[in-house]
Structures are given as C-alpha cells and as structure tokens.
Amino acid sequence: MMEQRRFTMDEVAAYCNQYGFIFQGSEIYGGLANTWDYGPLGTRLKNNIKDAWRYYFIQKRENSFELDADILMNPRVWEASGHVLGFSDPLIDCKDCKTRHRADSLIEAFDENANADGMSQEEMMEYIRVNKVKCPVCKGTNFTTIRQFNLMFATNRGVTSGTTSTIYLRPENAQGEYVNYLNVLRTMRTKLPFSIGQIGKAFRNEITPGNFTFRTIEFEQMEFQTFCKKGTDSQVYQYFKDYGKEFFNYLGLPSERLRFHDHEKLAHYAKEACDIEYKFPFGWGEINGTHNRTDFDLRRHQEYSKKSMEYLDEVTKERYIPYIIESTYGLDRILLALLFEHLQEERINDNDTRIVFKISPRLAPIKVNVLPLIKKKHSEKAKEIYQQLCQKMMAQYDETGSIGKRYRRGDAIGIPYAVTIDDQTLQNQLVTVRNRDTMKQENVKLDELVKYLKEGD
C-alpha cells in the first residue's frame, strides 16, 4: 500500500495558484483581501460541482425547478426578510494592536467544542473575559466591548447626485426564490410539495479569518427551497438533512469526515436547523445548512408586498401559506473540501513520490490527457484522437517532456485517464490507457475508447 500525506491549508493555496485552480483577486495590484479568482481548472471544477448539484436536486427530483434571480432586488425585499435591521456580526476590537475580530470566531478558535452560535452578546463577552481569550495577532487580552455590524453591501441607484436610492447586493440567494414562489407555482402548473433551486453569488461585508476560500466577502451558493404543508414540514426537514449527506457522499466526501451540527439557539424564523460540517485542517467547518423556516418568509413578503402568498389545495379547497424547508450548499467551501479530501502526496517507492488529485472522474476538470509517445512519430495521430475526444469530453493534449513527466503533470491536476499513442496505435488502432489512481495501463481499441472513458463516471 502506498504511503499518503494530506495537504495543509498553505500547501493547498500554493497548489491552487501553481496549477491554475484559484488565484489571488486583483493580484497584479497587490490583491484585495479575501477575494479570489478561479482559474481555468478551478472554473471547470466549480462547473462540474454545479452540474452534479443540478443532477441531484433538479434533474432527478420531481417538481423541482431552477431559476436565476437578479442580484439586485427591491430594497423592500430586505426589509421584509429582516436583513436591513437584523443582519449583523458581533465584532470586537483589540485595543493593543487595533485589529478587529468576530467574537464568535475568537471563541471557537479558542475551543472548537464551544458553541458560540448559541451565546448571546453578553455571554460571548463574559466567555472571552473569564477564559482570557487572546487576540490572534498580538496575543493580548485587552478588548473593547462587542458591537453589532451590519453585513450587507449597500450601493446607490441613480444617475445624478441627490436623486439616488440605496439598494443592496444580496447577502443570500433565498429571497429570490421566495419572491418568485407565485411565479413558479403559476407557470409550472405544479402542486405542493415543490422545490425551487438556484445557483448564484452572494455578498457579505464581514470579517474573514483568513482560511483561504472558506469565508469570503463574495461567494457562491447552491440554494434549494422546498414548499410544503404545515404538519409535513419536520418530515421534509429530516429528509433533506439526510439527502444532503447522501449528496456529499456522491461528490466524494466520506461520511467519517462529515457530521451533523444541530443548532441549539435557533434564528427567529426557524423551527429546526442543522449544519453539515466537514473536518478541515483548521477544524470542523459548515458546508451545508438545512433549516425549517416555517411560513415566516412568505408571510413577511405577503405583509410587505400586499400580495397573497396563500396556496389553494384544489382537492380540499383549503388555503394556507406554505412552510419552507431550506437546504443551502456553499459552492466555494465544497470545492475547498474536495481539494483537502483528494489532494495527496504519495510515496510510490523509496526514490519516488508524486502529487495526485484523486477527484471523482465525474468532477475532474479534465477527463483525459492525450499523449503522443514520440512527438515526431505519433503527434499527428494523437492530435486526430484529441480532436475526436474534444467532441465528447474535456480533453488535454500534451507533447512536451518525457512520458513520465507528462503522467505526473496530469496526476497533479486530477486527470483520471492518460491515453498514449504509440506504434501499435498506427499499426492496429490500439491505444494505451493509464489509470490515474492505480497507475495501471490497459490496451483499448480506438473505436471503444469513448465508451471506456465514460464508464469511469
């Protein structure tokens, strides 16, 4: 059995920059704190995760519909949702080094078993004082009192000074699904229970702890809202808790590094709430949140918009406002978890190691590496095969360096298969297919190559 080593946070960040997965945002200008640009491979990996989510939550489910709501919404939406008045973080300043921190993050970094989410502002302040929690920068314990800081990015709409109005970049995707609930119900001619999913960017002006892409001011969510009748809500909630873990297993995150974290202190809108957390190198981190939001959101939008949000059951003639079960997936965090889970350094023998990204073939940014054994002899046929494979899947052509070095480059970025074109290809239409994970090689007929490669999904 080959010896394996998992990567640290700093190593993953360096790897992503080196191989084209993730770059520092605005890097040539010195960057902008906690902004990141996804490179060619990171973009492909992101899109493959999105496609997997669409398959699992839209395609294979009945009465599930996807929409794409606008980022900018009428500001009344955020008044109805409670974000304008009540969406804030508990911030605390170090008096010695003048740095600002989230109080709950300080507590959870001090003790990963502490449940800061369930503490009031006064309880957090008392915990920090009694336990002498230190500033992560200067190690001092001289803090200000906690203050609440609104997390929404505000901007102005209007063309001349004095005529502008304040609007917000959305801090979550969910409200776009709620305000379109009636539109989907009408146009899709559906009945309860039904679901609305959406993938999109959200923005939060919050203090970030620096764990690479885990918490950023701009991030992407895969949202899923299920509208159901009161009385069935707890059953639907439990179903989507379990369904979320099943989805993560499908992506390649093992159950032993996943856990449920039920909320002890519930948000004002919630009846039940739970996170699915993954064991990152820095500790357990949320990658999914599932909440029973009751009828709070639709009732509030009915109040503020004066539009009826009632559902009419055509069989019983009963009218009621549906309950909502929300299940949200952090796309950036899932990608980060997959990097930590599958990026490894393997010792093959006493003299040789390799970096290999053992991502599932269905998620791999590039599916196949096409390699002429000898450039002068085999490149023409190899390019012909490459062009054929490009019509069916993401492929890469590589003719530079020794065949061993080309294998290693492909392993490092997670290409599941390498197809080598050599003399036997020219003579009898056979190619050599190398498996990334086992490094075993097999002869495959050219006319069966696409089928062979797709069987690995």
Secondary structure, DSSP 4 states (H G I P E B T S, - for coil): --EEEEPPHHHHHHHHHHHTSEEETTGGGT--TT-EEE-HHHHHHHHHHHHHHHIIIIITSTTEEE----SB--HHHHHHHTHHHH-EEEEEEBTTT--EEEHHHHHHHH-TT--GGG--HHHHHHHHHHTTPPPTTT----B---EEEE-PPEEEE-SSTT--EEEEB-S-SHHHHHHTHHHHHHHTT--SSEEEEEEEEEE--------TTSS-SEEEEEEEEEEE-TTSHHHHHHHHHHHHHHHHHHHT--GGGEEEEE-SSPPTT-SEEEEEEEEETTEEEEEEEEEE-TTHHHHHHHHHH-----EE-TTT--EEPPEEEEEEEEHHHHHHHHHHHHEEEEEEETTEEEEEE---TTT-S--EEEEESSHHHHHHHHHHHHHHHHTTS-EEE--SS-HHHHHHHHHHTT--EEEEE-HHHHHHSEEEEEETTT--EEEEEGGGHHHHHHTT-
